[in-house]
Amino acid sequence: MNRRLIPPYLWTGGRTHPSRNVLDRLSVLRAAGDTVPRDVTPAGRRVLEILQDGALPLAEVAAHLSLPVSFVKVLVSDLFDEGLLTVRAPIAAEAGPLPDQQLLERVIRGLRALQ
């Protein structure tokens, strides 16, 4: 069993609410710079290291850290306030044409046949 040595609430300094309430689990995060500043907290450093390879949704960063999304929101809001992260709201997919009804029925029949 893999047990965390540091409880998640200590990663956020005991805080449970982010400084801004605009973060969504699908918000896209990107490191604002190529290097991680020396004065960043260890938790913030880890978030920035994860984002060095490119942008990721907040939920995916939480998965990499094995922390609840609510705690990562606090970490991310701090990094955003310090100008170390850029945050973009998720882009809604445009609704395309509806799939062919006959095709959907064939797929359903095929799935039922697998049972």
C-alpha positions as CSV (number, residue, x, y, z in Angstrom):
1,M,0.0,0.0,0.0
2,N,1.4,3.4,-1.0
3,R,0.8,5.9,1.8
4,R,1.5,9.5,1.4
5,L,4.0,10.9,4.0
6,I,2.5,14.4,3.8
7,P,-1.3,14.8,4.3
8,P,-2.8,16.9,1.4
9,Y,-4.0,19.7,3.6
10,L,-0.3,20.5,4.5
11,W,0.5,20.9,0.8
12,T,-1.9,23.9,0.8
13,G,-0.8,25.3,4.1
14,G,-4.0,24.1,5.8
15,R,-6.2,26.1,3.4
16,T,-9.2,24.4,1.7
17,H,-10.4,27.2,-0.6
18,P,-8.6,28.7,-3.6
19,S,-8.0,32.4,-3.8
20,R,-10.2,32.5,-6.9
21,N,-13.3,30.5,-7.6
22,V,-13.0,30.3,-11.4
23,L,-11.1,27.1,-11.6
24,D,-12.9,24.1,-13.1
25,R,-11.6,20.5,-13.1
26,L,-11.3,20.9,-16.9
27,S,-9.5,24.3,-16.8
28,V,-6.4,24.0,-18.9
29,L,-3.1,24.9,-17.1
30,R,0.2,25.9,-18.7
31,A,3.4,26.9,-17.0
32,A,4.1,30.6,-17.7
33,G,7.8,30.1,-18.0
34,D,10.4,27.6,-19.0
35,T,12.1,27.4,-15.6
36,V,10.8,26.9,-12.1
37,P,11.8,29.7,-9.7
38,R,13.8,28.8,-6.6
39,D,11.3,30.4,-4.2
40,V,8.3,28.2,-5.2
41,T,7.0,25.8,-2.6
42,P,7.7,22.1,-3.1
43,A,4.1,21.5,-4.1
44,G,4.1,24.4,-6.5
45,R,7.4,23.1,-7.9
46,R,5.9,19.7,-8.6
47,V,2.9,21.3,-10.4
48,L,5.2,23.4,-12.6
49,E,7.4,20.4,-13.3
50,I,4.4,18.4,-14.5
51,L,3.4,21.3,-16.8
52,Q,6.9,21.7,-18.3
53,D,6.0,19.3,-21.1
54,G,2.8,21.2,-22.1
55,A,-0.7,22.1,-21.0
56,L,-2.9,19.8,-19.0
57,P,-6.3,20.0,-17.5
58,L,-6.4,20.6,-13.8
59,A,-7.9,17.1,-13.1
60,E,-5.0,15.5,-14.9
61,V,-2.5,17.4,-12.8
62,A,-4.3,16.3,-9.7
63,A,-4.1,12.7,-11.0
64,H,-0.3,13.1,-11.5
65,L,0.0,14.3,-8.0
66,S,-2.4,11.7,-6.5
67,L,-4.2,14.5,-4.7
68,P,-7.9,15.5,-4.7
69,V,-8.8,18.2,-7.3
70,S,-10.0,20.5,-4.5
71,F,-6.4,20.6,-3.0
72,V,-4.8,21.1,-6.4
73,K,-7.2,24.0,-7.1
74,V,-5.7,25.8,-4.1
75,L,-2.1,25.1,-5.3
76,V,-3.0,26.2,-8.8
77,S,-4.7,29.4,-7.7
78,D,-1.6,30.4,-5.7
79,L,0.7,29.8,-8.7
80,F,-1.7,31.7,-10.9
81,D,-1.7,34.6,-8.5
82,E,2.1,34.6,-8.6
83,G,2.1,34.7,-12.4
84,L,3.7,31.3,-12.7
85,L,0.7,29.7,-14.5
86,T,-1.7,30.6,-17.2
87,V,-5.2,29.2,-16.9
88,R,-7.7,28.8,-19.7
89,A,-11.3,27.8,-19.4
90,P,-12.3,24.6,-21.2
91,I,-13.5,25.1,-24.8
92,A,-16.9,23.7,-25.5
93,A,-17.0,21.3,-28.5
94,E,-19.1,22.4,-31.3
95,A,-22.1,20.3,-31.9
96,G,-21.8,18.5,-35.2
97,P,-24.3,16.6,-37.2
98,L,-26.2,13.8,-35.3
99,P,-24.9,10.3,-35.9
100,D,-26.9,8.1,-38.3
101,Q,-29.7,6.4,-36.4
102,Q,-29.3,3.1,-38.3
103,L,-25.6,3.0,-37.5
104,L,-26.3,3.5,-33.8
105,E,-28.8,0.7,-33.8
106,R,-26.3,-1.7,-35.5
107,V,-23.7,-0.8,-32.9
108,I,-26.2,-1.5,-30.1
109,R,-27.1,-4.8,-31.6
110,G,-23.4,-5.7,-32.0
111,L,-22.8,-4.8,-28.3
112,R,-25.7,-6.9,-27.2
113,A,-24.5,-9.8,-29.2
114,L,-21.1,-9.7,-27.3
115,Q,-22.9,-10.4,-24.0
